[in-house]
Amino acid sequence: MTAEIDKSRYDEDGFVVVRQWLSPGEFAELRDHVDRYIREVVPGLPDADAFYEDRSRPETLKQLQRMEQDSFFADYRHHPAWKAIAEGLLGEPAHADGVEWFNKPIGTHHVTPPHQDNFYFCLRPPQVLTVWLALDPVDEENGCLRYVRGSQRRGIRPHRRTSTLGFSQEVADYGDADRADEVAVPLQPGDVVIHHGDTIHRADANRSATRHRRSFAMVFKGLSCRRDEAAYARYLEAAKTLRQEMGLKS
C-alpha cells in the first residue's frame, strides 16, 4: 500500500495495518532490547510502571509503561521510521510521548475492556495515535486487538471505572452496534497496526495454552495537541485509587 492509501484508510477506519514494517535486523534488535529490559530493569520497577496479573509470579507480567527511562528506549523514541509514519498519518510534526509493552500471559484471564486511548490522554485536538508492533503471532485465540471501525469520527464516548489494572476506564455504553462494527486484526511478528487515539478498541483474553501475546508500542502526539490538565488529573487520581485498592504501590 502507498502512504496515500494508508492515510485514506486510517482516516476512514481509525486504524491501518502495515505488514512486515521493520527489517528483520531492526526487529531482532528491538526484541532483544525488550527482553533485556524485562530481565534487567523490570525487577526494580515500581508497581506503577510494571503490571502483573499476580506479582508473585513474574511470568504473569502483562504491561510496562514509561520504558523511555532506559537509555535505549529513550533514543528509540526518535527512530526515523516510526516518527515518519506517525507524522504522515497525523499530517503534522509529532513526537513519541510514551514507550509501552503489552502481554496477555499464558494461563491468565486478562481481558482488555473497550476503551479509547485519548480518554486517558485528554488531548485536544485529538492528533494522537499509537503504533502497535506485534512481537508474537497474534490472532483471535490469544487475544488480538478488535477495533470499532470509524469510531474515531464520533469523538470520545462516556467511560466508567473498571477493575482492570492498566485499563482503569472502559466505554460505558458499549453495545451490540459497536460489536457489529468490530474488526479483529491478526498480526505476524513484525507487523504493525496504527490506531487513532479516539478509536474504540478492545481484546479478548488469551485462550491459548502455549502462546503469549506480546507487543511493543509507542504513542505519538501531534504538535497541535494540548492536554486538558484538569481531566488528566482526574484520570491519574482514578488510576492511583485503583492501584491502592489492589494493594499496589505507586
C-alpha positions as CSV (number, residue, x, y, z in Angstrom):
1,M,0.0,0.0,0.0
2,T,1.2,3.5,-0.7
3,A,1.4,6.1,2.1
4,E,-1.6,7.9,0.5
5,I,-3.8,4.8,0.5
6,D,-2.7,4.1,4.1
7,K,-3.7,7.6,5.3
8,S,-7.0,7.3,3.5
9,R,-7.8,4.0,5.2
10,Y,-6.6,5.4,8.6
11,D,-8.8,8.5,8.2
12,E,-11.8,6.4,7.3
13,D,-11.4,3.4,9.6
14,G,-9.4,4.8,12.5
15,F,-6.7,2.2,12.1
16,V,-4.4,0.8,9.5
17,V,-2.2,-2.3,9.3
18,V,1.3,-2.4,7.8
19,R,2.8,-5.8,7.2
20,Q,6.4,-6.6,8.0
21,W,7.2,-3.0,8.6
22,L,10.6,-3.3,10.3
23,S,13.5,-5.1,8.6
24,P,14.4,-8.5,10.2
25,G,17.6,-7.0,11.7
26,E,15.7,-4.0,13.2
27,F,13.0,-6.2,14.5
28,A,15.6,-8.6,16.1
29,E,17.4,-5.7,17.8
30,L,14.3,-4.2,19.3
31,R,13.1,-7.6,20.5
32,D,16.5,-8.3,22.1
33,H,16.4,-4.9,24.0
34,V,12.8,-5.6,25.2
35,D,14.0,-8.9,26.6
36,R,17.0,-7.2,28.2
37,Y,14.7,-4.6,29.8
38,I,12.4,-7.2,31.2
39,R,15.3,-9.3,32.5
40,E,17.4,-6.5,34.0
41,V,15.2,-3.4,34.6
42,V,11.7,-4.7,35.4
43,P,12.6,-6.4,38.7
44,G,13.4,-3.0,40.2
45,L,10.4,-1.0,38.8
46,P,7.6,0.4,41.0
47,D,4.1,-1.0,40.7
48,A,3.0,2.0,38.6
49,D,5.4,1.0,35.8
50,A,5.1,-2.8,35.7
51,F,1.8,-4.5,35.9
52,Y,1.4,-8.2,36.8
53,E,-1.7,-10.5,36.8
54,D,0.0,-11.8,40.0
55,R,3.1,-10.0,41.2
56,S,4.3,-13.2,43.0
57,R,4.5,-14.9,39.6
58,P,6.9,-12.9,37.3
59,E,5.7,-14.9,34.3
60,T,2.4,-13.1,34.5
61,L,3.9,-9.7,33.6
62,K,1.3,-8.0,31.4
63,Q,2.1,-4.4,30.9
64,L,5.0,-2.0,31.0
65,Q,4.8,1.8,31.0
66,R,7.4,4.6,30.7
67,M,10.1,2.4,29.2
68,E,11.8,5.6,28.0
69,Q,13.6,5.7,31.4
70,D,16.0,3.2,29.8
71,S,18.6,4.8,27.5
72,F,18.0,2.5,24.5
73,F,14.2,3.3,24.5
74,A,14.8,7.0,25.2
75,D,16.8,7.1,22.0
76,Y,14.3,4.8,20.2
77,R,11.6,7.3,20.6
78,H,13.3,9.2,17.8
79,H,13.6,6.3,15.4
80,P,13.1,7.9,11.9
81,A,10.8,5.2,10.5
82,W,8.4,5.3,13.5
83,K,8.4,9.1,13.5
84,A,7.9,9.4,9.7
85,I,4.8,7.0,9.7
86,A,3.3,8.9,12.6
87,E,3.8,12.3,11.1
88,G,2.5,11.1,7.7
89,L,-0.8,9.9,9.3
90,L,-1.2,12.9,11.6
91,G,-0.3,15.3,8.9
92,E,1.9,17.4,11.2
93,P,5.2,17.1,13.2
94,A,4.9,14.7,16.1
95,H,6.9,13.2,18.9
96,A,6.8,10.0,20.8
97,D,5.2,10.6,24.2
98,G,5.2,7.1,25.6
99,V,7.0,3.7,25.2
100,E,5.0,0.7,26.3
101,W,4.9,-3.1,26.2
102,F,1.8,-5.3,26.5
103,N,1.3,-9.0,27.0
104,K,-1.6,-11.5,27.6
105,P,0.3,-14.1,29.6
106,I,-0.5,-17.8,29.3
107,G,-2.9,-19.2,31.8
108,T,-4.5,-15.9,32.8
109,H,-7.9,-14.4,32.1
110,H,-6.8,-10.9,31.1
111,V,-9.5,-9.2,29.1
112,T,-8.8,-5.7,27.7
113,P,-12.0,-3.7,28.0
114,P,-13.4,-1.5,25.2
115,H,-11.8,1.9,25.5
116,Q,-10.4,5.0,23.7
117,D,-6.8,5.8,24.5
118,N,-7.5,9.6,24.3
119,F,-9.9,9.3,27.2
120,Y,-6.7,8.6,29.2
121,F,-4.6,11.1,27.3
122,C,-7.1,14.0,27.4
123,L,-5.6,15.7,24.3
124,R,-7.3,18.3,22.0
125,P,-7.3,18.3,19.1
126,P,-7.1,14.5,19.1
127,Q,-4.0,14.4,17.0
128,V,-2.6,11.4,18.7
129,L,-2.0,7.8,17.6
130,T,-0.4,4.5,18.8
131,V,1.9,2.4,16.7
132,W,1.5,-1.2,18.0
133,L,4.1,-3.8,16.9
134,A,3.4,-7.5,17.2
135,L,6.3,-9.4,18.8
136,D,4.4,-12.8,18.7
137,P,1.9,-14.2,16.2
138,V,-1.4,-12.5,17.3
139,D,-4.8,-14.0,16.4
140,E,-8.2,-14.4,17.8
141,E,-7.2,-17.3,20.1
142,N,-4.5,-15.4,22.0
143,G,-6.4,-12.0,22.1
144,C,-5.8,-9.9,19.0
145,L,-6.9,-6.3,19.0
146,R,-10.5,-5.6,17.9
147,Y,-11.4,-2.1,16.5
148,V,-14.7,-0.5,16.1
149,R,-14.3,0.8,12.5
150,G,-14.9,4.5,12.2
151,S,-15.5,5.1,15.9
152,Q,-12.8,7.9,16.0
153,R,-15.1,10.1,13.8
154,R,-17.7,10.2,16.6
155,G,-15.5,11.6,19.4
156,I,-14.9,10.5,22.9
157,R,-17.7,8.3,24.5
158,P,-18.7,8.2,28.2
159,H,-16.4,5.9,30.2
160,R,-16.8,4.2,33.5
161,R,-14.4,2.7,36.0
162,T,-13.1,-0.9,35.7
163,S,-11.1,-3.2,38.0
164,T,-8.6,-3.9,35.2
165,L,-5.1,-2.7,36.1
166,G,-3.7,-0.7,33.2
167,F,-7.1,-0.1,31.7
168,S,-8.9,1.6,34.6
169,Q,-11.7,3.1,32.4
170,E,-14.0,1.5,29.7
171,V,-16.6,2.7,27.3
172,A,-19.7,2.8,29.5
173,D,-22.4,2.2,26.8
174,Y,-20.6,-0.3,24.6
175,G,-23.3,-2.4,22.9
176,D,-24.4,-4.5,20.1
177,A,-24.0,-1.8,17.4
178,D,-20.3,-1.5,18.4
179,R,-19.8,-5.2,18.3
180,A,-21.3,-5.4,14.8
181,D,-18.7,-2.9,13.6
182,E,-15.7,-4.7,15.3
183,V,-12.8,-5.8,13.1
184,A,-10.4,-8.4,14.5
185,V,-6.8,-7.7,13.5
186,P,-4.5,-10.8,13.4
187,L,-0.8,-9.9,13.0
188,Q,2.5,-11.7,12.5
189,P,5.7,-10.7,14.3
190,G,7.0,-7.5,12.7
191,D,3.5,-6.3,11.6
192,V,2.1,-3.1,13.0
193,V,-1.4,-1.7,13.5
194,I,-1.6,2.0,13.9
195,H,-4.8,3.4,15.6
196,H,-6.2,6.9,16.2
197,G,-6.4,8.0,19.8
198,D,-10.2,8.2,19.6
199,T,-10.7,4.7,18.0
200,I,-12.5,2.3,20.3
201,H,-10.7,-1.0,20.7
202,R,-10.6,-4.0,23.0
203,A,-9.2,-7.5,23.2
204,D,-10.4,-10.8,24.5
205,A,-8.4,-13.0,26.9
206,N,-5.6,-15.3,25.8
207,R,-7.3,-18.7,25.3
208,S,-4.1,-20.3,24.1
209,A,-2.4,-22.8,26.4
210,T,1.1,-22.3,24.9
211,R,1.4,-18.8,23.4
212,H,1.9,-15.3,24.9
213,R,0.6,-12.2,23.1
214,R,3.4,-9.7,23.4
215,S,3.7,-6.3,21.7
216,F,5.7,-3.1,21.8
217,A,4.0,0.3,21.2
218,M,4.8,4.0,21.1
219,V,2.3,6.8,21.4
220,F,2.8,9.8,19.1
221,K,1.4,13.3,19.7
222,G,1.0,15.9,17.0
223,L,2.5,19.4,17.5
224,S,-1.0,20.9,17.8
225,C,-2.1,18.7,20.8
226,R,-2.8,20.4,24.1
227,R,-3.7,18.4,27.2
228,D,-6.8,19.2,29.3
229,E,-4.9,19.2,32.6
230,A,-7.9,19.0,34.9
231,A,-9.3,16.0,33.1
232,Y,-5.9,14.3,33.0
233,A,-5.5,14.9,36.8
234,R,-8.9,13.2,37.4
235,Y,-7.8,10.2,35.3
236,L,-4.5,9.9,37.2
237,E,-6.2,10.1,40.5
238,A,-8.7,7.3,39.5
239,A,-5.8,5.1,38.3
240,K,-3.9,5.8,41.6
241,T,-7.0,4.9,43.6
242,L,-7.4,1.6,41.7
243,R,-3.8,0.6,42.4
244,Q,-4.2,1.5,46.1
245,E,-7.3,-0.6,46.4
246,M,-5.4,-3.5,44.8
247,G,-2.7,-3.2,47.4
248,L,-0.1,-1.8,45.0
249,K,2.4,1.0,45.5
250,S,2.7,4.0,43.2
